[in-house]
Amino acid sequence: MSTLNYIVWTVNPEIFSVGSFAVRWYGLLFALGFVVSYIIMDKIFKHEKIKHELLDTLTTYMVIGVVVGARLGHCLFYEPEYYLKHPLEVLMIWKGGLASHGASIGILVALWLFSRKAKKPYMWILDRIVIVVSIAAVFVRTGNLMNSEIYGDATNLPWGFIFTRWGETVPKHPTQLYEALTYLFLFVLLYYIYMKKWPKLNSGYLFGLFLMILFGSRFLIEFIKEPQVEFEKTMVLNMGQLLSIPFIIAGVVIFAYSFKSKKE
């Protein structure tokens, strides 16, 4: 339901439920992100004539890295005091609480382990995985929208959303959509560059570009996003921004270095 001034967002986060069991939009979109990523990565592997078995191994490492990293990231970065008192609840992922920065760290660790097992250069896999991570992030942020979570401050813009699930009565920035559209653009850009320039790409070029655009956009969007936890209300830069800074710096360094590195 919409008017000229705002959009009333009344979507139920559950698709259907049977007793205490419920299928949620977030879970479905999260899973679809992995499925679409697998399909695209399969095309990349076929394009470079790489054994399909490696893709299955990579997928396993990625799933574990994303889930474990995202959960630990939320618990350690946003609510450490609570989870130190209730450590068993760290395992209760179904209760919510996943952090994208934690997922990023989890992915980096998982891919490092994968590169050792597959005997592939670490930067080789990073340059390719960021393509599918970008599209997977689109699904995750769309899931956040279906959950009516991680939205922004009040706005007078005509595309402002009133998230009625949380009792909101004024339009807010749909920051989930801002991020989703940014990540969609990033996916198209990275995939286009890969298909256009492979095999002449410099090592680290795509990975550095990914870090700069994704975390740079995340840093800017955080300025209009409501605090996720209480302690952020007194911070000049919130936790999401502070965690983004090292990734942005790393992206600039890696991107600059890629022009001096050897082509693959």
C-alpha positions as a Python dict, from the first residue, in 0.01 Angstrom:
ca = {
    (1, 'M'): (0, 0, 0),
    (2, 'S'): (149, 336, -95),
    (3, 'T'): (68, 705, -133),
    (4, 'L'): (249, 994, -292),
    (5, 'N'): (430, 1062, 34),
    (6, 'Y'): (535, 725, 173),
    (7, 'I'): (501, 348, 161),
    (8, 'V'): (330, 158, 442),
    (9, 'W'): (528, -164, 489),
    (10, 'T'): (310, -433, 646),
    (11, 'V'): (474, -747, 508),
    (12, 'N'): (466, -1052, 736),
    (13, 'P'): (821, -1188, 779),
    (14, 'E'): (678, -1542, 786),
    (15, 'I'): (576, -1707, 460),
    (16, 'F'): (381, -1977, 644),
    (17, 'S'): (393, -2166, 972),
    (18, 'V'): (295, -2509, 1098),
    (19, 'G'): (267, -2508, 1475),
    (20, 'S'): (586, -2363, 1616),
    (21, 'F'): (773, -2418, 1287),
    (22, 'A'): (781, -2120, 1051),
    (23, 'V'): (935, -2057, 710),
    (24, 'R'): (1054, -1697, 694),
    (25, 'W'): (1136, -1475, 399),
    (26, 'Y'): (1479, -1401, 544),
    (27, 'G'): (1575, -1767, 561),
    (28, 'L'): (1446, -1832, 209),
    (29, 'L'): (1632, -1534, 63),
    (30, 'F'): (1948, -1624, 257),
    (31, 'A'): (1937, -1973, 105),
    (32, 'L'): (1862, -1836, -242),
    (33, 'G'): (2169, -1617, -213),
    (34, 'F'): (2383, -1929, -178),
    (35, 'V'): (2203, -2104, -466),
    (36, 'V'): (2247, -1813, -707),
    (37, 'S'): (2609, -1769, -595),
    (38, 'Y'): (2675, -2137, -663),
    (39, 'I'): (2531, -2111, -1015),
    (40, 'I'): (2741, -1805, -1100),
    (41, 'M'): (3057, -1951, -947),
    (42, 'D'): (2996, -2269, -1149),
    (43, 'K'): (2999, -2057, -1465),
    (44, 'I'): (3329, -1898, -1358),
    (45, 'F'): (3486, -2238, -1286),
    (46, 'K'): (3369, -2372, -1623),
    (47, 'H'): (3498, -2058, -1791),
    (48, 'E'): (3844, -2127, -1649),
    (49, 'K'): (3815, -2508, -1687),
    (50, 'I'): (3853, -2577, -1315),
    (51, 'K'): (3744, -2908, -1163),
    (52, 'H'): (3384, -2902, -1042),
    (53, 'E'): (3479, -3089, -724),
    (54, 'L'): (3662, -2780, -604),
    (55, 'L'): (3341, -2578, -627),
    (56, 'D'): (3159, -2815, -393),
    (57, 'T'): (3446, -2790, -144),
    (58, 'L'): (3447, -2412, -176),
    (59, 'T'): (3072, -2398, -112),
    (60, 'T'): (3109, -2596, 210),
    (61, 'Y'): (3384, -2364, 335),
    (62, 'M'): (3179, -2057, 240),
    (63, 'V'): (2859, -2169, 415),
    (64, 'I'): (3047, -2243, 737),
    (65, 'G'): (3251, -1922, 714),
    (66, 'V'): (2945, -1701, 655),
    (67, 'V'): (2722, -1850, 924),
    (68, 'V'): (2988, -1882, 1195),
    (69, 'G'): (3149, -1546, 1114),
    (70, 'A'): (2818, -1356, 1095),
    (71, 'R'): (2694, -1500, 1423),
    (72, 'L'): (3017, -1448, 1617),
    (73, 'G'): (3049, -1100, 1467),
    (74, 'H'): (2709, -998, 1601),
    (75, 'C'): (2774, -1149, 1944),
    (76, 'L'): (3122, -998, 1983),
    (77, 'F'): (3076, -659, 1814),
    (78, 'Y'): (2722, -563, 1914),
    (79, 'E'): (2619, -752, 2229),
    (80, 'P'): (2933, -893, 2394),
    (81, 'E'): (2814, -840, 2753),
    (82, 'Y'): (2491, -1029, 2696),
    (83, 'Y'): (2648, -1328, 2522),
    (84, 'L'): (2930, -1354, 2774),
    (85, 'K'): (2659, -1405, 3034),
    (86, 'H'): (2456, -1638, 2809),
    (87, 'P'): (2721, -1821, 2600),
    (88, 'L'): (2490, -2104, 2492),
    (89, 'E'): (2267, -1853, 2312),
    (90, 'V'): (2550, -1788, 2067),
    (91, 'L'): (2437, -2113, 1904),
    (92, 'M'): (2073, -1999, 1876),
    (93, 'I'): (2096, -1845, 1530),
    (94, 'W'): (1720, -1877, 1477),
    (95, 'K'): (1668, -1604, 1736),
    (96, 'G'): (1837, -1354, 1503),
    (97, 'G'): (2160, -1160, 1517),
    (98, 'L'): (2397, -1183, 1220),
    (99, 'A'): (2660, -920, 1138),
    (100, 'S'): (2784, -865, 784),
    (101, 'H'): (3129, -755, 903),
    (102, 'G'): (3159, -1077, 1098),
    (103, 'A'): (3053, -1268, 787),
    (104, 'S'): (3328, -1090, 592),
    (105, 'I'): (3591, -1198, 843),
    (106, 'G'): (3450, -1550, 844),
    (107, 'I'): (3469, -1564, 465),
    (108, 'L'): (3831, -1443, 462),
    (109, 'V'): (3934, -1711, 711),
    (110, 'A'): (3738, -1984, 532),
    (111, 'L'): (3887, -1892, 194),
    (112, 'W'): (4237, -1890, 336),
    (113, 'L'): (4182, -2245, 459),
    (114, 'F'): (4029, -2340, 123),
    (115, 'S'): (4322, -2194, -72),
    (116, 'R'): (4562, -2412, 126),
    (117, 'K'): (4355, -2724, 67),
    (118, 'A'): (4296, -2652, -304),
    (119, 'K'): (4655, -2533, -357),
    (120, 'K'): (4532, -2214, -520),
    (121, 'P'): (4667, -1861, -457),
    (122, 'Y'): (4466, -1685, -188),
    (123, 'M'): (4415, -1373, -400),
    (124, 'W'): (4299, -1584, -694),
    (125, 'I'): (3996, -1708, -505),
    (126, 'L'): (3930, -1369, -342),
    (127, 'D'): (3915, -1199, -682),
    (128, 'R'): (3642, -1440, -791),
    (129, 'I'): (3445, -1492, -474),
    (130, 'V'): (3368, -1120, -438),
    (131, 'I'): (3158, -1142, -754),
    (132, 'V'): (2914, -1387, -595),
    (133, 'V'): (2938, -1231, -249),
    (134, 'S'): (2800, -911, -404),
    (135, 'I'): (2489, -1081, -541),
    (136, 'A'): (2441, -1284, -221),
    (137, 'A'): (2445, -957, -24),
    (138, 'V'): (2152, -836, -237),
    (139, 'F'): (1943, -1130, -115),
    (140, 'V'): (2047, -1078, 247),
    (141, 'R'): (1951, -710, 250),
    (142, 'T'): (1620, -792, 79),
    (143, 'G'): (1565, -1039, 362),
    (144, 'N'): (1630, -758, 609),
    (145, 'L'): (1360, -557, 433),
    (146, 'M'): (1114, -846, 464),
    (147, 'N'): (1199, -857, 835),
    (148, 'S'): (1144, -479, 866),
    (149, 'E'): (1487, -444, 1028),
    (150, 'I'): (1803, -234, 992),
    (151, 'Y'): (1618, 67, 854),
    (152, 'G'): (1708, 432, 860),
    (153, 'D'): (1615, 764, 1017),
    (154, 'A'): (1296, 958, 945),
    (155, 'T'): (1264, 1101, 595),
    (156, 'N'): (1028, 1316, 387),
    (157, 'L'): (1131, 1147, 64),
    (158, 'P'): (844, 986, -131),
    (159, 'W'): (1001, 639, -103),
    (160, 'G'): (1014, 647, 276),
    (161, 'F'): (880, 333, 444),
    (162, 'I'): (658, 319, 754),
    (163, 'F'): (761, -8, 919),
    (164, 'T'): (439, -87, 1105),
    (165, 'R'): (573, -412, 1250),
    (166, 'W'): (773, -212, 1505),
    (167, 'G'): (504, 47, 1567),
    (168, 'E'): (660, 315, 1346),
    (169, 'T'): (427, 597, 1245),
    (170, 'V'): (659, 812, 1035),
    (171, 'P'): (842, 724, 709),
    (172, 'K'): (1199, 598, 747),
    (173, 'H'): (1482, 558, 497),
    (174, 'P'): (1466, 203, 351),
    (175, 'T'): (1840, 160, 397),
    (176, 'Q'): (1807, -211, 325),
    (177, 'L'): (1706, -118, -31),
    (178, 'Y'): (1984, 139, -62),
    (179, 'E'): (2239, -128, 24),
    (180, 'A'): (2073, -395, -190),
    (181, 'L'): (2078, -171, -498),
    (182, 'T'): (2441, -75, -433),
    (183, 'Y'): (2542, -440, -407),
    (184, 'L'): (2349, -523, -726),
    (185, 'F'): (2543, -251, -909),
    (186, 'L'): (2867, -387, -762),
    (187, 'F'): (2786, -740, -880),
    (188, 'V'): (2714, -623, -1236),
    (189, 'L'): (3034, -416, -1240),
    (190, 'L'): (3261, -693, -1108),
    (191, 'Y'): (3111, -962, -1332),
    (192, 'Y'): (3139, -737, -1637),
    (193, 'I'): (3504, -656, -1563),
    (194, 'Y'): (3583, -1023, -1502),
    (195, 'M'): (3424, -1141, -1828),
    (196, 'K'): (3573, -852, -2025),
    (197, 'K'): (3931, -864, -1896),
    (198, 'W'): (3996, -1224, -1794),
    (199, 'P'): (4265, -1363, -1819),
    (200, 'K'): (4445, -1028, -1824),
    (201, 'L'): (4324, -916, -1481),
    (202, 'N'): (4588, -813, -1232),
    (203, 'S'): (4582, -1008, -908),
    (204, 'G'): (4386, -821, -641),
    (205, 'Y'): (4212, -581, -882),
    (206, 'L'): (3857, -711, -829),
    (207, 'F'): (3904, -777, -458),
    (208, 'G'): (4036, -425, -393),
    (209, 'L'): (3755, -269, -597),
    (210, 'F'): (3499, -475, -406),
    (211, 'L'): (3629, -367, -65),
    (212, 'M'): (3632, 1, -159),
    (213, 'I'): (3282, 11, -307),
    (214, 'L'): (3099, -222, -69),
    (215, 'F'): (3241, -94, 257),
    (216, 'G'): (3264, 264, 132),
    (217, 'S'): (2891, 262, 54),
    (218, 'R'): (2818, 88, 383),
    (219, 'F'): (3012, 360, 569),
    (220, 'L'): (2807, 636, 402),
    (221, 'I'): (2466, 469, 439),
    (222, 'E'): (2529, 418, 811),
    (223, 'F'): (2498, 796, 858),
    (224, 'I'): (2122, 771, 793),
    (225, 'K'): (2066, 436, 966),
    (226, 'E'): (1912, 404, 1310),
    (227, 'P'): (2140, 263, 1583),
    (228, 'Q'): (2121, -115, 1606),
    (229, 'V'): (2218, -129, 1972),
    (230, 'E'): (2192, 114, 2263),
    (231, 'F'): (2560, 204, 2297),
    (232, 'E'): (2575, 334, 1938),
    (233, 'K'): (2353, 630, 2026),
    (234, 'T'): (2644, 814, 2187),
    (235, 'M'): (2901, 733, 1917),
    (236, 'V'): (3015, 979, 1648),
    (237, 'L'): (3074, 684, 1415),
    (238, 'N'): (2870, 372, 1482),
    (239, 'M'): (3005, 17, 1504),
    (240, 'G'): (2927, -56, 1139),
    (241, 'Q'): (3132, 244, 1029),
    (242, 'L'): (3425, 168, 1259),
    (243, 'L'): (3436, -189, 1130),
    (244, 'S'): (3416, -67, 769),
    (245, 'I'): (3721, 160, 790),
    (246, 'P'): (3987, -118, 797),
    (247, 'F'): (3821, -287, 499),
    (248, 'I'): (3816, 40, 301),
    (249, 'I'): (4184, 105, 375),
    (250, 'A'): (4271, -253, 279),
    (251, 'G'): (4074, -210, -43),
    (252, 'V'): (4263, 105, -141),
    (253, 'V'): (4600, -59, -70),
    (254, 'I'): (4515, -383, -254),
    (255, 'F'): (4363, -200, -551),
    (256, 'A'): (4668, 26, -585),
    (257, 'Y'): (4905, -269, -548),
    (258, 'S'): (4716, -465, -815),
    (259, 'F'): (4851, -228, -1082),
    (260, 'K'): (5203, -336, -987),
    (261, 'S'): (5125, -707, -951),
    (262, 'K'): (5169, -963, -1224),
    (263, 'K'): (4875, -1059, -1440),
    (264, 'E'): (4732, -1401, -1366),
}
